[in-house]
Amino acid sequence: MHPSFFAAAACVILTLGATFQAEARFPRSVTPWAVGTRPPNDFSLRVNGPVEFFLEDVAGNRTGWDPQTGARTDFIPGSGYGDEAIEDSERSWFAYVLGPSREPYTLQVLGIGQGQLYMSISFTDAQWGLSRSILRGYVLPGREYTYRLTYSPEPGASRVEAVTYAFGGFLPPLDAENARPFKLGSTVPVRFRLARADGGFHGDVRAELLIRRSAENAPPGEPLDATPAGATNQGNLFRYDPAEDLYVYNLSTKGMGPGMWELTVRLDDGAEHTVGFGLQ
């Protein structure tokens, strides 16, 4: 195993989906190479949990488990990937990149089961200083989690950012170009897409629809769960249409009252997206 995992450092502990920066700099306690034999710059990560993962550089090279081929690869220059046995017959996966580029790397994590995830990400700067952050959370099978790793040889400048779902905006008839009011009592289709980093679309995201009355020069009312028209939606949850790669909610406006309203889509990464519309 790459020895970065055993270097002593204080840890920043965050929940899944958080954005964090490796700010602290600590003396490296384990240096397997003699000083001067190679540049100290590197980063590494160690993963425990029911997941597969891979790193990808800006040239498209991958190290880790490649979901397109099902193979385990180490095509990023200076990288390595492997696993080791830990207690109770479990295994821990690790990857590292020696002499990394300053260009960002994408870390893609895919849930293959349900359970706790522990991920440690360590950066070694040009002065042998080590900074480390720990990510903890609960993963679900089939769910993808994306992070952007940016390495810097400057102390404390390396960072890891969570890449949230790419919301493609509200689709007609609720897009920005269509400001006409809807007829009170009608059904309003609420639709959107969530893009992935590889150009595809997320189809397993929990998305809720909330509504509240809005008025000019007055604070909006408390958000309420939306009510669906018909039986295609359950409660205030969107359904996914795989044929169109769309999240769809057929909103019933019965009993809502005339005037201006706000619709808010709440995603399971904590992001919210809001659009206004009128009823008459």
ZAVEXBA-138363 format. One record per residue (C-alpha): x, y, z; residue in one letter. Coordinates in nm, 2 decimals. Example, Ala and Ser with C-alpha at 12.3 -4.5 7.8 and 13.67 -1.06 7.14 Angstrom:
<recs>
+--------+--------+--------+--------+
|     c1 |     c2 |     c3 | residu |
+--------+--------+--------+--------+
|   1.23 |  -0.45 |   0.78 |      A |
|   1.37 |  -0.11 |   0.71 |      S |
+--------+--------+--------+--------+
</recs>
This chain:
<recs>
+--------+--------+--------+--------+
|     c1 |     c2 |     c3 | residu |
+--------+--------+--------+--------+
|   0.00 |   0.00 |   0.00 |      M |
|   0.11 |   0.36 |  -0.07 |      H |
|   0.24 |   0.48 |   0.27 |      P |
|   0.05 |   0.81 |   0.27 |      S |
|  -0.24 |   0.63 |   0.44 |      F |
|  -0.02 |   0.58 |   0.75 |      F |
|   0.11 |   0.93 |   0.79 |      A |
|  -0.01 |   1.10 |   1.11 |      A |
|  -0.23 |   1.40 |   1.08 |      A |
|  -0.53 |   1.57 |   1.22 |      A |
|  -0.85 |   1.50 |   1.03 |      C |
|  -1.13 |   1.71 |   0.90 |      V |
|  -1.45 |   1.49 |   0.92 |      I |
|  -1.74 |   1.56 |   0.69 |      L |
|  -2.06 |   1.40 |   0.58 |      T |
|  -2.12 |   1.26 |   0.24 |      L |
|  -2.17 |   1.53 |  -0.03 |      G |
|  -1.98 |   1.79 |   0.17 |      A |
|  -1.73 |   2.03 |   0.01 |      T |
|  -1.41 |   2.07 |   0.20 |      F |
|  -1.05 |   2.19 |   0.16 |      Q |
|  -0.74 |   2.03 |   0.31 |      A |
|  -0.63 |   2.34 |   0.49 |      E |
|  -0.41 |   2.21 |   0.77 |      A |
|  -0.04 |   2.12 |   0.72 |      R |
|   0.13 |   1.86 |   0.93 |      F |
|   0.47 |   1.70 |   0.94 |      P |
|   0.48 |   1.37 |   0.76 |      R |
|   0.57 |   1.09 |   1.01 |      S |
|   0.64 |   0.82 |   0.76 |      V |
|   0.87 |   0.88 |   0.46 |      T |
|   0.97 |   0.56 |   0.29 |      P |
|   1.18 |   0.73 |   0.03 |      W |
|   1.51 |   0.90 |   0.13 |      A |
|   1.49 |   1.28 |   0.11 |      V |
|   1.59 |   1.39 |  -0.24 |      G |
|   1.52 |   1.06 |  -0.41 |      T |
|   1.20 |   1.18 |  -0.56 |      R |
|   0.96 |   1.48 |  -0.54 |      P |
|   0.73 |   1.44 |  -0.24 |      P |
|   0.42 |   1.56 |  -0.42 |      N |
|   0.13 |   1.31 |  -0.42 |      D |
|  -0.22 |   1.24 |  -0.32 |      F |
|  -0.39 |   0.92 |  -0.21 |      S |
|  -0.72 |   0.79 |  -0.09 |      L |
|  -0.85 |   0.49 |   0.10 |      R |
|  -1.20 |   0.37 |   0.08 |      V |
|  -1.40 |   0.13 |   0.31 |      N |
|  -1.76 |   0.05 |   0.23 |      G |
|  -2.00 |  -0.11 |  -0.02 |      P |
|  -1.87 |   0.10 |  -0.31 |      V |
|  -1.66 |   0.09 |  -0.63 |      E |
|  -1.46 |   0.40 |  -0.74 |      F |
|  -1.23 |   0.54 |  -1.00 |      F |
|  -1.02 |   0.85 |  -1.05 |      L |
|  -1.02 |   1.02 |  -1.39 |      E |
|  -0.78 |   1.29 |  -1.51 |      D |
|  -0.85 |   1.56 |  -1.77 |      V |
|  -0.72 |   1.34 |  -2.05 |      A |
|  -0.98 |   1.07 |  -1.97 |      G |
|  -0.73 |   0.83 |  -1.82 |      N |
|  -0.88 |   0.62 |  -1.53 |      R |
|  -0.74 |   0.45 |  -1.23 |      T |
|  -0.96 |   0.22 |  -1.02 |      G |
|  -1.27 |   0.03 |  -1.12 |      W |
|  -1.39 |   0.12 |  -1.47 |      D |
|  -1.77 |   0.08 |  -1.49 |      P |
|  -1.76 |   0.08 |  -1.87 |      Q |
|  -1.54 |  -0.23 |  -1.89 |      T |
|  -1.58 |  -0.38 |  -1.54 |      G |
|  -1.20 |  -0.40 |  -1.52 |      A |
|  -0.96 |  -0.26 |  -1.27 |      R |
|  -0.72 |  -0.01 |  -1.43 |      T |
|  -0.43 |   0.22 |  -1.34 |      D |
|  -0.39 |   0.43 |  -1.66 |      F |
|  -0.34 |   0.77 |  -1.49 |      I |
|   0.04 |   0.84 |  -1.51 |      P |
|   0.21 |   0.77 |  -1.18 |      G |
|  -0.09 |   0.60 |  -1.03 |      S |
|  -0.16 |   0.28 |  -0.85 |      G |
|  -0.47 |   0.10 |  -0.73 |      Y |
|  -0.54 |  -0.21 |  -0.52 |      G |
|  -0.69 |  -0.36 |  -0.20 |      D |
|  -0.59 |  -0.51 |   0.12 |      E |
|  -0.76 |  -0.74 |   0.37 |      A |
|  -0.88 |  -0.59 |   0.70 |      I |
|  -1.06 |  -0.75 |   0.99 |      E |
|  -1.38 |  -0.96 |   0.96 |      D |
|  -1.29 |  -1.07 |   0.60 |      S |
|  -1.35 |  -0.72 |   0.47 |      E |
|  -1.13 |  -0.54 |   0.22 |      R |
|  -1.01 |  -0.18 |   0.20 |      S |
|  -0.95 |  -0.02 |  -0.15 |      W |
|  -0.68 |   0.24 |  -0.21 |      F |
|  -0.55 |   0.45 |  -0.50 |      A |
|  -0.27 |   0.71 |  -0.53 |      Y |
|  -0.11 |   0.94 |  -0.78 |      V |
|   0.26 |   1.04 |  -0.76 |      L |
|   0.35 |   1.38 |  -0.91 |      G |
|  -0.01 |   1.47 |  -0.99 |      P |
|  -0.11 |   1.74 |  -1.23 |      S |
|  -0.25 |   2.07 |  -1.11 |      R |
|  -0.55 |   2.00 |  -1.33 |      E |
|  -0.85 |   1.86 |  -1.14 |      P |
|  -0.92 |   1.49 |  -1.11 |      Y |
|  -1.27 |   1.35 |  -1.10 |      T |
|  -1.34 |   1.09 |  -0.82 |      L |
|  -1.65 |   0.88 |  -0.91 |      Q |
|  -1.79 |   0.66 |  -0.63 |      V |
|  -2.07 |   0.41 |  -0.71 |      L |
|  -2.27 |   0.23 |  -0.44 |      G |
|  -2.29 |  -0.14 |  -0.49 |      I |
|  -2.46 |  -0.21 |  -0.16 |      G |
|  -2.62 |  -0.04 |   0.14 |      Q |
|  -2.41 |   0.07 |   0.43 |      G |
|  -2.15 |   0.31 |   0.58 |      Q |
|  -1.88 |   0.47 |   0.37 |      L |
|  -1.54 |   0.58 |   0.51 |      Y |
|  -1.31 |   0.76 |   0.27 |      M |
|  -0.98 |   0.92 |   0.37 |      S |
|  -0.81 |   1.16 |   0.12 |      I |
|  -0.45 |   1.27 |   0.18 |      S |
|  -0.24 |   1.53 |   0.00 |      F |
|   0.14 |   1.57 |   0.04 |      T |
|   0.28 |   1.91 |  -0.06 |      D |
|   0.62 |   2.00 |  -0.19 |      A |
|   0.75 |   2.05 |   0.16 |      Q |
|   0.65 |   1.70 |   0.28 |      W |
|   0.35 |   1.85 |   0.47 |      G |
|   0.05 |   1.62 |   0.49 |      L |
|  -0.31 |   1.73 |   0.49 |      S |
|  -0.60 |   1.49 |   0.52 |      R |
|  -0.98 |   1.49 |   0.52 |      S |
|  -1.22 |   1.21 |   0.60 |      I |
|  -1.56 |   1.17 |   0.44 |      L |
|  -1.82 |   0.96 |   0.61 |      R |
|  -2.18 |   0.89 |   0.50 |      G |
|  -2.44 |   0.63 |   0.42 |      Y |
|  -2.45 |   0.49 |   0.06 |      V |
|  -2.72 |   0.32 |  -0.13 |      L |
|  -2.69 |   0.06 |  -0.42 |      P |
|  -2.68 |   0.22 |  -0.76 |      G |
|  -2.63 |   0.57 |  -0.63 |      R |
|  -2.33 |   0.78 |  -0.77 |      E |
|  -2.13 |   1.03 |  -0.58 |      Y |
|  -1.89 |   1.26 |  -0.76 |      T |
|  -1.60 |   1.47 |  -0.63 |      Y |
|  -1.34 |   1.69 |  -0.78 |      R |
|  -0.98 |   1.66 |  -0.64 |      L |
|  -0.74 |   1.95 |  -0.72 |      T |
|  -0.38 |   1.90 |  -0.61 |      Y |
|  -0.14 |   2.19 |  -0.53 |      S |
|   0.22 |   2.16 |  -0.41 |      P |
|   0.15 |   2.47 |  -0.19 |      E |
|   0.08 |   2.39 |   0.17 |      P |
|  -0.29 |   2.37 |   0.24 |      G |
|  -0.40 |   2.46 |  -0.11 |      A |
|  -0.52 |   2.12 |  -0.23 |      S |
|  -0.89 |   2.07 |  -0.21 |      R |
|  -1.18 |   1.83 |  -0.26 |      V |
|  -1.52 |   1.95 |  -0.38 |      E |
|  -1.85 |   1.76 |  -0.40 |      A |
|  -2.00 |   1.77 |  -0.75 |      V |
|  -2.37 |   1.80 |  -0.70 |      T |
|  -2.63 |   1.70 |  -0.96 |      Y |
|  -2.63 |   1.92 |  -1.26 |      A |
|  -2.98 |   2.06 |  -1.27 |      F |
|  -3.08 |   2.14 |  -1.63 |      G |
|  -3.35 |   2.39 |  -1.55 |      G |
|  -3.73 |   2.36 |  -1.55 |      F |
|  -3.86 |   2.24 |  -1.89 |      L |
|  -4.17 |   2.38 |  -2.06 |      P |
|  -4.43 |   2.48 |  -1.97 |      P |
|  -4.25 |   2.62 |  -1.66 |      L |
|  -3.94 |   2.75 |  -1.83 |      D |
|  -3.83 |   3.11 |  -1.81 |      A |
|  -3.97 |   3.20 |  -2.15 |      E |
|  -4.32 |   3.09 |  -2.07 |      N |
|  -4.46 |   3.33 |  -1.81 |      A |
|  -4.83 |   3.28 |  -1.88 |      R |
|  -5.05 |   3.20 |  -1.59 |      P |
|  -5.22 |   2.86 |  -1.56 |      F |
|  -5.59 |   2.79 |  -1.52 |      K |
|  -5.69 |   2.73 |  -1.16 |      L |
|  -5.78 |   2.36 |  -1.11 |      G |
|  -5.56 |   2.25 |  -1.41 |      S |
|  -5.27 |   2.01 |  -1.40 |      T |
|  -4.92 |   2.16 |  -1.42 |      V |
|  -4.65 |   1.93 |  -1.54 |      P |
|  -4.32 |   2.00 |  -1.36 |      V |
|  -4.02 |   1.84 |  -1.55 |      R |
|  -3.64 |   1.86 |  -1.53 |      F |
|  -3.32 |   1.66 |  -1.60 |      R |
|  -3.02 |   1.59 |  -1.39 |      L |
|  -2.70 |   1.54 |  -1.59 |      A |
|  -2.40 |   1.33 |  -1.49 |      R |
|  -2.03 |   1.41 |  -1.55 |      A |
|  -2.00 |   1.16 |  -1.83 |      D |
|  -2.29 |   1.31 |  -2.03 |      G |
|  -2.56 |   1.08 |  -1.92 |      G |
|  -2.84 |   1.14 |  -1.67 |      F |
|  -2.91 |   1.05 |  -1.31 |      H |
|  -3.22 |   0.84 |  -1.28 |      G |
|  -3.22 |   0.73 |  -0.91 |      D |
|  -3.23 |   1.06 |  -0.73 |      V |
|  -3.50 |   1.13 |  -0.47 |      R |
|  -3.67 |   1.46 |  -0.56 |      A |
|  -3.95 |   1.62 |  -0.38 |      E |
|  -4.19 |   1.90 |  -0.49 |      L |
|  -4.29 |   2.18 |  -0.24 |      L |
|  -4.53 |   2.46 |  -0.31 |      I |
|  -4.59 |   2.79 |  -0.13 |      R |
|  -4.78 |   3.11 |  -0.20 |      R |
|  -4.58 |   3.42 |  -0.30 |      S |
|  -4.68 |   3.78 |  -0.31 |      A |
|  -4.50 |   4.10 |  -0.40 |      E |
|  -4.36 |   4.30 |  -0.11 |      N |
|  -4.45 |   4.02 |   0.13 |      A |
|  -4.27 |   3.72 |   0.26 |      P |
|  -4.37 |   3.39 |   0.10 |      P |
|  -4.59 |   3.14 |   0.29 |      G |
|  -4.47 |   2.82 |   0.45 |      E |
|  -4.38 |   2.55 |   0.20 |      P |
|  -4.63 |   2.27 |   0.16 |      L |
|  -4.60 |   1.92 |   0.01 |      D |
|  -4.74 |   1.92 |  -0.35 |      A |
|  -5.05 |   1.72 |  -0.44 |      T |
|  -5.03 |   1.50 |  -0.75 |      P |
|  -5.30 |   1.48 |  -1.02 |      A |
|  -5.39 |   1.12 |  -1.08 |      G |
|  -5.18 |   0.82 |  -0.96 |      A |
|  -4.86 |   0.86 |  -1.15 |      T |
|  -4.68 |   1.03 |  -0.86 |      N |
|  -4.67 |   0.91 |  -0.50 |      Q |
|  -4.72 |   1.20 |  -0.25 |      G |
|  -4.48 |   1.48 |  -0.33 |      N |
|  -4.22 |   1.27 |  -0.50 |      L |
|  -4.11 |   1.30 |  -0.86 |      F |
|  -4.11 |   0.99 |  -1.08 |      R |
|  -3.84 |   0.92 |  -1.33 |      Y |
|  -3.92 |   0.87 |  -1.70 |      D |
|  -3.63 |   0.66 |  -1.85 |      P |
|  -3.76 |   0.70 |  -2.20 |      A |
|  -3.71 |   1.08 |  -2.19 |      E |
|  -3.45 |   1.09 |  -1.90 |      D |
|  -3.69 |   1.33 |  -1.72 |      L |
|  -3.81 |   1.37 |  -1.37 |      Y |
|  -4.18 |   1.44 |  -1.39 |      V |
|  -4.45 |   1.56 |  -1.14 |      Y |
|  -4.81 |   1.63 |  -1.24 |      N |
|  -4.91 |   1.90 |  -1.00 |      L |
|  -5.28 |   1.94 |  -0.92 |      S |
|  -5.38 |   2.30 |  -0.86 |      T |
|  -5.72 |   2.22 |  -0.72 |      K |
|  -5.77 |   2.42 |  -0.40 |      G |
|  -5.46 |   2.63 |  -0.43 |      M |
|  -5.63 |   2.96 |  -0.50 |      G |
|  -5.55 |   3.23 |  -0.76 |      P |
|  -5.24 |   3.44 |  -0.75 |      G |
|  -4.86 |   3.38 |  -0.76 |      M |
|  -4.70 |   3.06 |  -0.63 |      W |
|  -4.36 |   2.91 |  -0.60 |      E |
|  -4.25 |   2.56 |  -0.68 |      L |
|  -3.94 |   2.42 |  -0.52 |      T |
|  -3.76 |   2.10 |  -0.62 |      V |
|  -3.57 |   1.96 |  -0.33 |      R |
|  -3.30 |   1.70 |  -0.42 |      L |
|  -3.14 |   1.44 |  -0.19 |      D |
|  -2.80 |   1.62 |  -0.21 |      D |
|  -2.96 |   1.92 |  -0.03 |      G |
|  -2.99 |   2.14 |  -0.34 |      A |
|  -3.32 |   2.33 |  -0.40 |      E |
|  -3.44 |   2.48 |  -0.73 |      H |
|  -3.74 |   2.72 |  -0.74 |      T |
|  -3.96 |   2.86 |  -1.01 |      V |
|  -4.26 |   3.09 |  -0.99 |      G |
|  -4.59 |   3.07 |  -1.17 |      F |
|  -4.94 |   3.22 |  -1.16 |      G |
|  -5.29 |   3.08 |  -1.13 |      L |
|  -5.60 |   3.25 |  -1.25 |      Q |
+--------+--------+--------+--------+
</recs>
